[in-house]
Amino acid sequence: GNIVFKMPKFRTMKVKTPAVATHLMNKPDVYLSPIGGFLRRTSLDEMPQLWSILKGDMSLVGPRPALFNQDELIALRTKKGMDQLLPGLTGWAQVNGRDELPIREKVALDEEYLERQSIWFDIWILWITILKVVKRDGVSH
């Protein structure tokens, strides 16, 4: 329902970092905190989101939450009905390219997830996520 919620994460960026998606920054490594690179490479920065899952704000699998200022992404997802899904810790777009994907391709993968959604598809996405985290596949900063 496009409801804004607080999603806990470990701080990986310095306090004065611009409020934009990391992949849109010219040199994101400049903004990393001393331990931020490690937390991001190991995906440990995502662990506090388990609290959001327990609270019911998120699910394990679904479209990744958009930042409050990602208007185009939010509008396209809403148009395709993805605002009815809980955002996920991981998702189909996440395991197929993460931030490297253009917004329209990300939304197309989110739409595919909506159409194929099932317990088995979620298990498959979780399995791919685990493999990618172990291999550090797709982690750029």
N, C-alpha and C positions, 0 to 999 in steps of 0.2 A: 503493500500500500504506500510505498515511498515515504514511510515514516522514518524520521531522523532518530537515530539512537546512538548512544555512546558505546563505542567498540573499544575495549581495552587492548592495548598493545604495549610491548616494551618500547621505550623510547630508543630509537636507533639514529635519529637525526638531532642535530644541535637545535637549541631553543629558537633561534631566529631564522629557521629554515622557511622558505616560502611555502604557502599552503597549496601546492600543486602536486599532481601525481609525479612520482620520482622519475619515470621515464620521460617526462616533459622538461626536466632540468638539463641545463647544458653540462654541468659537471657535478652529478649527484654525490660523488665520493668526497667532495669538499665539505659537504654538509653532514657527513656521517660522524657520529659520536665515536669516542675511542673504542667502545665495544660494539658499536652498531654494525660494522661489517661482519663480525663473527655471528651476531644474532641473525642477520639477514641471510648469510650463506647457509646457515644450519636450519633456517626457518623457525628458530626458537622465538622470534618476535611475534609469531602467530599464536603461541600457546595461551596467552591470556584470553583469547577469543573463546576458549572453551567455556568461560564464564557466561559469555553472551549466548552460547548454545544452551547451557543449563537454564538460563533465564527465559529462553524462548524467543530471543531477538534474532537468532541465527540458527542454521542447521549445519550439519557436517558438510553436506553437498548442496550447492545451488549457485546462482550467479554471485560473484564476489561483490561485496558492498561498494557502491560508488561513493566517491568523496562528495561532500555537500556542494562543491562547485563544478562538478562534472555534468553540466546541464545537458549537453548533447547525448551523452550516454544514458542519462536518466530518462530523457524524452523518448529516445528510440526504444529503450526497454519497456517503457510504459505503453507505447503504441503497440508493441508486440505482446503485451499481457504479462510480461515478466515481473511486473510490480506486484503480482499476486503470489510470487514465490518468496520464501524466506531467503535472505542472502546466505551464502555458504562459506565455510572455512576454506573449501576448495570447490572447484567446479569444472565443467567440461571445457570452457574457454581457458581456464587456468592451466589445465594439463595439456592444452593444445597451443600454447604460445605465450601465455601470461601478458605482460605489458608490451611485448613486441607486436601484438596484434593491433591493427587499426580498429577504431571503435565499431565500425559497421561489421567487420568480421567477428569481433568479440560478441556483438549482439546476435549475429547469425548463429554462432555456436551456442549462445545462451538459449536461443529459440529452439535449436535442435535438442538441447537438454530438456526443455519444457515438453516437447513432443515425445521424447523417448523416456521420460522420467519413470523409473521403476526401482525397486529395491536392488535388483541385480545390476542395473546401470550405475546406481550410486556406489555399490560395492566395487564395480570395475573402476570407477573414477577414483575412489579411495585407494585402490591398489596401485593405479598409475601414479597417484600423488606420492605415495610412499616410495616408489621406485625413483621418481624424479628428485625427491628430497635426498635420498641416499646418494644418488649420482650427482646431485647438485646441478641437475639439468635445468637450464632456463634461468638460473640465478645470475644476474649481471651486476648487482650491487648490494 
